[in-house]
Amino acid sequence: MLSKKTKKKVKKRISAKRLCSSIIKREGVKKDGTLKKGYRYVKGGKVVKAKAKK
C-alpha cells in the first residue's frame, strides 16, 4: 500500500523588525510617525525631549 506524499504547509514568518515595531513604542513619536510637541531628532535619528532655550 502506497501513501500519497503531501506538501507541508509553510508558515509565513514575521521579521524581527516588524514584530518589535508593533510592541516597542518610541517615546515622543505619534502612531503616524510624526513627532509629538516638545520632542526633536538628534544626530543618528534618536528622538529626545527638547530643552527650553535660556
The first five atom37 places (N, CA, C, CB, O) and aatype in JSON, in Angstrom:
{
  "aatype": [12, 10, 15, 11, 11, 16, 11, 11, 11, 19, 11, 11, 1, 9, 15, 0, 11, 1, 10, 4, 15, 15, 9, 9, 11, 1, 6, 7, 19, 11, 11, 3, 7, 16, 10, 11, 11, 7, 18, 1, 18, 19, 11, 7, 7, 11, 19, 19, 11, 0, 11, 0, 11, 11],
  "atom_mask": [
    [1, 1, 1, 1, 1],
    [1, 1, 1, 1, 1],
    [1, 1, 1, 1, 1],
    [1, 1, 1, 1, 1],
    [1, 1, 1, 1, 1],
    [1, 1, 1, 1, 1],
    [1, 1, 1, 1, 1],
    [1, 1, 1, 1, 1],
    [1, 1, 1, 1, 1],
    [1, 1, 1, 1, 1],
    [1, 1, 1, 1, 1],
    [1, 1, 1, 1, 1],
    [1, 1, 1, 1, 1],
    [1, 1, 1, 1, 1],
    [1, 1, 1, 1, 1],
    [1, 1, 1, 1, 1],
    [1, 1, 1, 1, 1],
    [1, 1, 1, 1, 1],
    [1, 1, 1, 1, 1],
    [1, 1, 1, 1, 1],
    [1, 1, 1, 1, 1],
    [1, 1, 1, 1, 1],
    [1, 1, 1, 1, 1],
    [1, 1, 1, 1, 1],
    [1, 1, 1, 1, 1],
    [1, 1, 1, 1, 1],
    [1, 1, 1, 1, 1],
    [1, 1, 1, 0, 1],
    [1, 1, 1, 1, 1],
    [1, 1, 1, 1, 1],
    [1, 1, 1, 1, 1],
    [1, 1, 1, 1, 1],
    [1, 1, 1, 0, 1],
    [1, 1, 1, 1, 1],
    [1, 1, 1, 1, 1],
    [1, 1, 1, 1, 1],
    [1, 1, 1, 1, 1],
    [1, 1, 1, 0, 1],
    [1, 1, 1, 1, 1],
    [1, 1, 1, 1, 1],
    [1, 1, 1, 1, 1],
    [1, 1, 1, 1, 1],
    [1, 1, 1, 1, 1],
    [1, 1, 1, 0, 1],
    [1, 1, 1, 0, 1],
    [1, 1, 1, 1, 1],
    [1, 1, 1, 1, 1],
    [1, 1, 1, 1, 1],
    [1, 1, 1, 1, 1],
    [1, 1, 1, 1, 1],
    [1, 1, 1, 1, 1],
    [1, 1, 1, 1, 1],
    [1, 1, 1, 1, 1],
    [1, 1, 1, 1, 1]
  ],
  "atom_positions": [
    [[0.82, -1.18, 0.0], [0.0, 0.0, 0.0], [0.87, 1.25, 0.0], [-0.94, 0.0, 1.2], [1.7, 1.44, 0.89]],
    [[0.68, 2.09, -0.98], [1.47, 3.32, -1.08], [0.64, 4.5, -0.61], [1.96, 3.54, -2.52], [-0.55, 4.62, -0.92]],
    [[1.28, 5.37, 0.14], [0.56, 6.57, 0.6], [0.99, 7.76, -0.25], [0.83, 6.85, 2.11], [2.13, 7.83, -0.72]],
    [[0.07, 8.69, -0.44], [0.39, 9.88, -1.22], [1.24, 10.83, -0.39], [-0.9, 10.59, -1.69], [1.04, 10.99, 0.82]],
    [[2.19, 11.44, -1.06], [3.02, 12.44, -0.38], [2.3, 13.77, -0.42], [4.43, 12.55, -1.03], [1.84, 14.2, -1.48]],
    [[2.2, 14.43, 0.71], [1.57, 15.74, 0.76], [2.61, 16.77, 1.18], [0.36, 15.75, 1.74], [3.48, 16.5, 2.01]],
    [[2.49, 17.94, 0.59], [3.42, 19.01, 0.93], [3.06, 19.59, 2.28], [3.41, 20.11, -0.15], [1.88, 19.77, 2.6]],
    [[4.08, 19.88, 3.07], [3.84, 20.52, 4.35], [3.55, 22.0, 4.12], [5.06, 20.34, 5.3], [4.18, 22.64, 3.28]],
    [[2.59, 22.53, 4.86], [2.27, 23.94, 4.73], [3.33, 24.75, 5.46], [0.86, 24.25, 5.29], [3.64, 24.5, 6.63]],
    [[3.86, 25.73, 4.76], [4.91, 26.57, 5.33], [4.26, 27.79, 5.98], [5.93, 27.01, 4.24], [3.47, 28.5, 5.35]],
    [[4.59, 28.03, 7.23], [4.06, 29.17, 7.96], [4.83, 30.42, 7.55], [4.14, 28.95, 9.5], [6.06, 30.39, 7.46]],
    [[4.11, 31.52, 7.29], [4.78, 32.77, 6.94], [5.47, 33.31, 8.18], [3.79, 33.8, 6.36], [4.87, 33.39, 9.25]],
    [[6.72, 33.69, 8.03], [7.47, 34.22, 9.15], [7.38, 35.74, 9.2], [8.93, 33.78, 9.07], [7.34, 36.41, 8.17]],
    [[7.35, 36.26, 10.41], [7.32, 37.71, 10.6], [8.75, 38.13, 10.96], [6.28, 38.14, 11.72], [9.37, 37.54, 11.84]],
    [[9.25, 39.15, 10.27], [10.61, 39.6, 10.54], [10.68, 40.2, 11.94], [11.07, 40.62, 9.48], [9.68, 40.69, 12.47]],
    [[11.87, 40.17, 12.54], [12.07, 40.69, 13.89], [11.75, 42.17, 13.96], [13.5, 40.43, 14.35], [11.2, 42.65, 14.95]],
    [[12.1, 42.9, 12.9], [11.85, 44.35, 12.87], [10.36, 44.63, 12.93], [12.47, 44.98, 11.61], [9.92, 45.51, 13.67]],
    [[9.59, 43.9, 12.15], [8.15, 44.11, 12.11], [7.5, 43.7, 13.44], [7.52, 43.32, 10.95], [6.59, 44.38, 13.92]],
    [[7.96, 42.61, 14.01], [7.41, 42.13, 15.28], [7.69, 43.13, 16.4], [8.01, 40.77, 15.63], [6.79, 43.46, 17.18]],
    [[8.92, 43.61, 16.48], [9.31, 44.53, 17.54], [8.67, 45.91, 17.38], [10.82, 44.67, 17.58], [8.33, 46.56, 18.37]],
    [[8.5, 46.35, 16.14], [7.95, 47.68, 15.93], [6.5, 47.77, 16.39], [8.06, 48.06, 14.47], [6.02, 48.85, 16.73]],
    [[5.8, 46.64, 16.4], [4.43, 46.67, 16.88], [4.36, 46.6, 18.4], [3.64, 45.52, 16.28], [3.32, 46.93, 18.99]],
    [[5.44, 46.19, 19.04], [5.47, 46.06, 20.5], [6.14, 47.28, 21.14], [6.21, 44.77, 20.91], [5.6, 47.88, 22.06]],
    [[7.32, 47.63, 20.64], [8.09, 48.73, 21.22], [7.62, 50.05, 20.64], [9.61, 48.53, 20.98], [7.66, 50.24, 19.42]],
    [[7.19, 50.94, 21.47], [6.75, 52.26, 21.03], [7.81, 53.28, 21.46], [5.35, 52.62, 21.62], [8.19, 53.35, 22.63]],
    [[8.27, 54.06, 20.5], [9.25, 55.09, 20.83], [8.56, 56.26, 21.5], [10.02, 55.56, 19.57], [7.48, 56.69, 21.07]],
    [[9.17, 56.77, 22.54], [8.63, 57.92, 23.26], [8.79, 59.16, 22.4], [9.33, 58.11, 24.63], [9.87, 59.4, 21.85]],
    [[7.73, 59.93, 22.27], [7.79, 61.17, 21.52], [7.38, 61.06, 20.07], [0.0, 0.0, 0.0], [7.42, 62.06, 19.35]],
    [[6.99, 59.87, 19.62], [6.58, 59.69, 18.24], [5.12, 59.22, 18.21], [7.51, 58.67, 17.51], [4.75, 58.29, 18.92]],
    [[4.32, 59.88, 17.38], [2.91, 59.51, 17.24], [2.79, 58.25, 16.39], [2.09, 60.67, 16.61], [3.77, 57.82, 15.77]],
    [[1.61, 57.66, 16.35], [1.39, 56.43, 15.56], [1.66, 56.64, 14.08], [-0.03, 55.93, 15.75], [2.09, 55.72, 13.39]],
    [[1.39, 57.85, 13.58], [1.61, 58.12, 12.15], [3.07, 58.46, 11.83], [0.72, 59.24, 11.69], [3.39, 58.73, 10.67]],
    [[3.95, 58.46, 12.84], [5.38, 58.66, 12.61], [5.86, 60.08, 12.79], [0.0, 0.0, 0.0], [7.05, 60.35, 12.64]],
    [[4.95, 61.02, 13.13], [5.37, 62.4, 13.34], [5.75, 62.61, 14.8], [4.25, 63.38, 12.92], [5.34, 61.85, 15.68]],
    [[6.53, 63.64, 15.04], [6.97, 63.93, 16.4], [5.89, 64.61, 17.22], [8.21, 64.8, 16.37], [5.11, 65.42, 16.72]],
    [[5.86, 64.26, 18.5], [4.95, 64.94, 19.42], [5.56, 66.29, 19.78], [4.67, 64.08, 20.7], [6.75, 66.51, 19.59]],
    [[4.72, 67.18, 20.31], [5.2, 68.51, 20.69], [6.2, 68.35, 21.85], [4.01, 69.44, 21.1], [5.95, 67.61, 22.8]],
    [[7.31, 69.07, 21.75], [8.32, 69.03, 22.81], [9.41, 67.99, 22.58], [0.0, 0.0, 0.0], [10.25, 67.8, 23.45]],
    [[9.42, 67.34, 21.43], [10.45, 66.35, 21.1], [11.14, 66.77, 19.81], [9.84, 64.94, 20.95], [10.57, 67.49, 18.99]],
    [[12.39, 66.3, 19.63], [13.13, 66.62, 18.41], [14.07, 65.47, 18.07], [13.93, 67.94, 18.58], [14.36, 64.61, 18.9]],
    [[14.54, 65.48, 16.83], [15.52, 64.5, 16.38], [16.93, 65.02, 16.66], [15.34, 64.18, 14.88], [17.19, 66.21, 16.53]],
    [[17.83, 64.12, 17.03], [19.24, 64.46, 17.16], [20.03, 63.61, 16.18], [19.75, 64.24, 18.63], [19.48, 62.71, 15.54]],
    [[21.31, 63.89, 16.05], [22.16, 63.17, 15.11], [22.07, 61.66, 15.38], [23.63, 63.66, 15.21], [22.18, 61.22, 16.53]],
    [[21.89, 60.9, 14.35], [21.76, 59.46, 14.49], [20.32, 58.98, 14.46], [0.0, 0.0, 0.0], [20.07, 57.78, 14.49]],
    [[19.37, 59.92, 14.4], [17.98, 59.57, 14.28], [17.25, 59.3, 15.59], [0.0, 0.0, 0.0], [16.11, 58.83, 15.6]],
    [[17.92, 59.6, 16.72], [17.28, 59.39, 18.02], [16.27, 60.5, 18.29], [18.32, 59.35, 19.15], [16.41, 61.62, 17.8]],
    [[15.25, 60.17, 19.06], [14.24, 61.15, 19.46], [14.47, 61.48, 20.92], [12.77, 60.62, 19.21], [14.49, 60.59, 21.77]],
    [[14.64, 62.78, 21.21], [14.87, 63.22, 22.59], [13.93, 64.35, 22.93], [16.34, 63.66, 22.8], [13.41, 65.04, 22.05]],
    [[13.71, 64.54, 24.22], [12.86, 65.61, 24.68], [13.63, 66.92, 24.52], [12.41, 65.39, 26.15], [14.78, 67.02, 24.95]],
    [[13.0, 67.91, 23.92], [13.66, 69.2, 23.66], [13.75, 70.0, 24.95], [12.9, 70.0, 22.57], [12.81, 70.01, 25.74]],
    [[14.88, 70.65, 25.15], [15.06, 71.51, 26.31], [14.73, 72.95, 25.91], [16.51, 71.41, 26.86], [14.98, 73.37, 24.78]],
    [[14.16, 73.68, 26.84], [13.82, 75.08, 26.58], [15.09, 75.91, 26.5], [12.87, 75.64, 27.66], [16.02, 75.7, 27.28]],
    [[15.12, 76.85, 25.55], [16.28, 77.74, 25.42], [16.24, 78.77, 26.52], [16.31, 78.42, 24.05], [15.18, 79.29, 26.88]],
    [[17.41, 79.08, 27.06], [17.51, 80.07, 28.15], [17.87, 81.42, 27.63], [18.54, 79.65, 29.19], [17.99, 82.37, 28.4]]
  ]
}
